[in-house]
Amino acid sequence: MGTILRLLIIAAIIWFIYSLIRRAITPPPQQPLPNSPLMRQCAHCRVNIPEGESTQSHGQFFCCEAHRDLYLQQKP
């Protein structure tokens, strides 16, 4: 019984050291650049496009005027 307890304690210590090393090695997640464009999803085809290049109508964003017209014809 004592041998199993020692093995469990050693395994826990090894896991703890491994997690600390892994956390120290892994780089932090990158923050988006401040001047990167805000991306919007086309309500018709679901393609992501920059907000400045999108067309907006009725609170929805579209990649082009044709998709805007098709979407508005399908949705009364």
N, C-alpha and C positions, 0 to 999 in steps of 0.2 A: 504494500500500500504506500509506503514512504517513497519508493522508487517512482511510482506513477506521479505522485504529487511533485516530486523534484523535476520530472520531465515536463509536466504542465507549467511549472514556474519558469523553467528555462525557455520553453517555447514562447511563453508570454513575453519574456524579456527580449528574446530575439525578434518577435513581431513588433514590439514597441520600438526597438532600435531601428529596424527596417523602415517603419513608417516615418520616423523622424528623419532618416537619411533621404527617403523618397520625397518628403515634403521640402527638404532643403535643396534638393537637386532640381525639382520641377520648377520651371520659370513661372512667374505669376501671369495670369491671363492678361492679354493686351487690351487696353482701352481703345475704343475707336478714335480715329483722328478727329480733331475738332472741326476741320473743314471738309470732312467726308459728307457726301450728299445723303439726305434722308431718303431711304428707299421705300417705295410704295408698291403694292401689288395690284395688278390690273384686275378689276372685278369680273371681267369676261374670261380672259385666258390664264390668269394667275401668274403672269410673268412679272418679275420684280424689275422696276425701273426707277431712276432717280425722280424725286418729286418735281424738280424743275423741268423735266422732259415729259411729264405726264399731263393728261387732260383730265379735268375734274368736272363732275356734274352730279348734282343731287347728293353730295357728300361721298361719292365714290370716285376712285381714281382709275384711269384707263391709259393703256399704252399708246392708243391712237384714236382718232375720231371715228374710224370705222367700227372699232370695238365698242366705243361709247354708244353709237347709234344702234348696233345690234343688241346690246345689253338693254337699252331703253325700249326697244321694240318688243323684246321678250318679256320684260318686267313692266306691267302696267302701273 
